[in-house]
């Protein structure tokens, strides 16, 4: 996660919440790194084999201040620009 307002960057785990609630909640020690109302970026990482990457399509989801989805970017050629083949 990246807190855009204070520059904090940290790794954490996820706990499923109520679908559609728009709630993003940071628990445990990581909660000390962000404040209510901060803008955050949630980044997920994974390790893929070359075979998996043949069909992988990255997705970037943009939300509004209430965490409602406003745009989904899945333009693979733009998102993967610069990735080694």
Phi and psi in degrees as a GROMACS rama.xvg file:
@    title "Ramachandran Plot"
@    xaxis  label "Phi"
@    yaxis  label "Psi"
@TYPE xy
-129.079  126.995  UNK-2
-92.9957  110.164  UNK-3
-65.419  -31.3392  UNK-4
-75.2053  -35.9264  UNK-5
-120.994  -1.13586  UNK-6
82.6567  0.872536  UNK-7
-64.5776  139.261  UNK-8
-133.532  131.171  UNK-9
-158.063  159.127  UNK-10
-104.431  143.88  UNK-11
-153.449  -173.494  UNK-12
-110.854  171.883  UNK-13
-116.846  149.51  UNK-14
-127.251  125.893  UNK-15
-60.8135  137.33  UNK-16
-114.25  -169.095  UNK-17
-72.5348  119.848  UNK-18
-57.5378  130.998  UNK-19
82.6134  -0.874987  UNK-20
-74.6645  -24.0036  UNK-21
77.5114  5.0233  UNK-22
-81.1295  127.097  UNK-23
-116.164  117.296  UNK-24
-127.165  130.833  UNK-25
-104.43  126.067  UNK-26
-110.044  169.747  UNK-27
66.0143  -153.724  UNK-28
-62.2323  -32.1341  UNK-29
-62.1015  -25.0907  UNK-30
-62.5346  -20.9376  UNK-31
-76.4036  -10.1816  UNK-32
-94.37  -11.2921  UNK-33
-130.968  161.776  UNK-34
-126.315  151.895  UNK-35
-53.7673  130.997  UNK-36
93.4405  -11.5501  UNK-37
-65.055  149.602  UNK-38
-88.3947  126.566  UNK-39
-123.896  156.433  UNK-40
-115.914  126.076  UNK-41
-100.567  122.535  UNK-42
-117.599  135.126  UNK-43
-117.297  144.283  UNK-44
-121.489  152.421  UNK-45
-152.922  159.934  UNK-46
-109.348  118.648  UNK-47
-116.537  148.73  UNK-48
-80.7081  163.711  UNK-49
-57.6309  -37.5116  UNK-50
-64.562  -42.6073  UNK-51
-62.1121  -36.6343  UNK-52
-69.0563  -17.4099  UNK-53
-64.2401  -28.4657  UNK-54
-116.918  -1.1533  UNK-55
-69.0303  136.373  UNK-56
-131.123  109.748  UNK-57
-67.9198  153.763  UNK-58
-135.832  135.517  UNK-59
-116.837  123.995  UNK-60
-107.62  125.166  UNK-61
-103.535  136.595  UNK-62
-125.373  161.96  UNK-63
-89.3895  -172.586  UNK-64
-63.2889  -20.2252  UNK-65
-98.7487  13.0142  UNK-66
62.346  29.1609  UNK-67
-90.161  136.273  UNK-68
-64.6488  127.114  UNK-69
-115.12  -20.5228  UNK-70
-160.456  141.665  UNK-71
-123.527  118.605  UNK-72
-97.4687  121.996  UNK-73
-136.663  31.3621  UNK-74
-79.9811  92.6272  UNK-75
-56.542  -43.8172  UNK-76
-62.4325  -34.0963  UNK-77
-77.0627  -42.1343  UNK-78
-69.1177  -31.0718  UNK-79
-95.6213  7.32636  UNK-80
-55.8899  128.249  UNK-81
91.8427  -6.37066  UNK-82
-78.4851  133.696  UNK-83
-63.401  137.538  UNK-84
